Amino acid sequence: MTRARLLSWIAGAAILGGGAILIARGGKSTPASGRLSPRSLIQETANPNGENFWRVTAGARDAYFSDSKRTTEEIHLQPIMGDDAHSVNELVISHLNADSPIYAAGFREQDVIVKVQDTPIGTLSRAVNLIHEIRHCSQLTVQVRRGGELRKYRFVFE
């Protein structure tokens, strides 16, 4: 295994271990035997800019991120390493459960996350710590590339 491939694997494991996902789960407590439907967790809002615009309660965001088992089952992110050992150019959604709120919001497997908060991923440290960045923001923007098309997703946590 090459050094770059090993670092990519380690980065992916670290991101997954931290539950690095993009949107939040419903703020209601869910019995261990069941889950809320993805569409009940997020609310789509019309946006004149044509962006995918979602409103999510801050409690829902926090509840989703606190369930690391669920997040690591629902989404896997693979870093695309940059020129040196500490840079990450982008993150690829390598696995996405079709029954997840992330999928319900419009994200798909093989989407390439280009920017978060209008800033490129940039470093391995930022990629690993995205969950903390997302948990503490009141608004979130994520730019992805699907095929040759760029798409922007915006979330407001209320």
C-alpha positions in Angstrom: 0.0 0.0 0.0 1.4 3.4 -1.0 1.9 6.1 1.6 -0.7 8.3 0.0 -3.2 5.4 -0.1 -2.5 4.6 3.6 -3.0 8.2 4.6 -6.2 8.3 2.6 -7.5 5.2 4.4 -6.5 6.6 7.8 -8.2 9.9 7.0 -11.3 8.1 5.9 -11.4 6.0 9.1 -10.9 9.1 11.3 -13.6 11.0 9.5 -16.0 8.1 9.8 -15.0 7.5 13.4 -16.0 11.1 14.2 -19.3 10.7 12.5 -18.6 13.4 9.9 -22.0 13.8 8.2 -23.8 16.8 6.9 -27.3 17.1 8.2 -29.2 16.3 11.3 -31.7 13.9 12.7 -35.0 14.7 14.4 -34.9 16.2 17.8 -37.5 13.8 19.2 -36.2 10.8 21.0 -36.4 7.6 18.9 -37.0 4.2 20.4 -34.1 1.8 19.9 -36.3 -0.4 17.8 -37.2 2.3 15.3 -36.1 5.5 13.5 -38.0 8.5 12.4 -38.5 8.8 8.6 -35.9 11.0 6.9 -38.4 13.5 5.5 -39.8 14.0 9.0 -36.4 15.2 10.2 -35.7 18.0 7.7 -38.0 20.6 6.1 -37.4 21.8 2.6 -37.9 25.5 2.1 -38.4 27.3 -1.2 -35.3 29.2 -2.3 -35.3 31.8 -5.1 -31.6 31.1 -5.8 -32.4 27.5 -6.8 -30.2 26.1 -4.1 -31.3 23.1 -2.1 -32.4 24.9 1.1 -33.3 23.1 4.3 -34.4 24.0 7.8 -33.4 21.8 10.6 -33.8 22.3 14.3 -30.5 22.7 16.3 -31.8 19.9 18.6 -32.3 17.6 15.6 -28.7 18.3 14.4 -27.3 17.6 17.9 -29.4 14.4 18.2 -28.2 13.1 14.9 -24.5 13.8 15.6 -24.7 12.2 19.1 -25.8 8.9 17.4 -22.3 8.0 16.0 -23.3 4.4 15.3 -26.1 5.6 13.0 -24.0 8.2 11.3 -21.2 5.8 10.5 -23.7 3.3 9.2 -25.4 5.8 7.0 -22.5 7.7 5.3 -18.9 6.9 4.5 -16.6 9.7 3.3 -13.4 9.0 1.4 -10.9 11.8 1.3 -9.1 12.7 -1.9 -5.6 13.5 -0.7 -3.7 16.6 -1.9 -0.1 17.0 -2.8 1.3 16.5 0.7 0.4 14.2 3.6 -1.7 16.9 5.4 -3.8 18.2 2.5 -7.3 16.9 1.5 -8.7 18.3 -1.7 -12.2 16.9 -1.5 -14.3 14.3 0.2 -16.2 11.6 -1.8 -19.5 10.1 -0.4 -18.5 6.5 -1.0 -21.5 5.0 0.7 -24.9 6.6 1.6 -27.9 4.8 3.0 -31.0 5.6 0.9 -33.1 5.7 4.1 -31.0 8.5 5.7 -31.9 12.2 6.1 -28.7 13.0 4.1 -30.1 11.1 1.1 -33.5 12.8 1.6 -31.8 16.2 1.4 -30.5 15.3 -2.1 -27.0 14.0 -1.5 -26.0 10.9 -3.4 -23.2 8.3 -3.5 -20.2 9.5 -5.5 -21.0 13.2 -4.9 -17.8 15.0 -4.3 -17.8 17.5 -1.4 -15.8 20.4 -2.8 -16.5 23.1 -0.1 -18.0 23.4 3.3 -19.0 26.9 4.5 -17.7 28.2 1.1 -14.2 27.0 2.0 -12.3 24.1 0.4 -11.7 21.2 2.8 -8.0 22.0 2.6 -6.4 20.0 5.4 -6.7 16.5 6.9 -7.2 18.2 10.3 -10.3 20.1 9.0 -11.7 17.0 7.3 -11.5 15.1 10.6 -13.0 18.0 12.6 -15.8 18.9 10.2 -18.4 17.4 12.6 -17.3 19.9 15.3 -17.5 22.7 12.8 -21.0 21.7 11.7 -22.3 21.1 15.3 -21.5 24.7 16.2 -22.8 26.6 13.2 -26.2 28.2 12.8 -26.0 27.9 9.0 -24.2 25.4 6.8 -23.4 25.5 3.1 -22.0 22.5 1.3 -20.9 22.5 -2.4 -20.8 19.2 -4.2 -19.9 18.1 -7.6 -22.0 15.5 -9.3 -20.8 14.6 -12.7 -19.6 17.9 -14.1 -22.3 19.9 -12.3 -21.8 21.9 -9.1 -24.6 21.9 -6.6 -25.0 23.9 -3.4 -26.9 22.8 -0.3 -27.8 25.2 2.4 -29.0 24.3 5.9 -30.3 26.6 8.6 -30.3 25.2 12.1 -33.0 26.9 14.2 
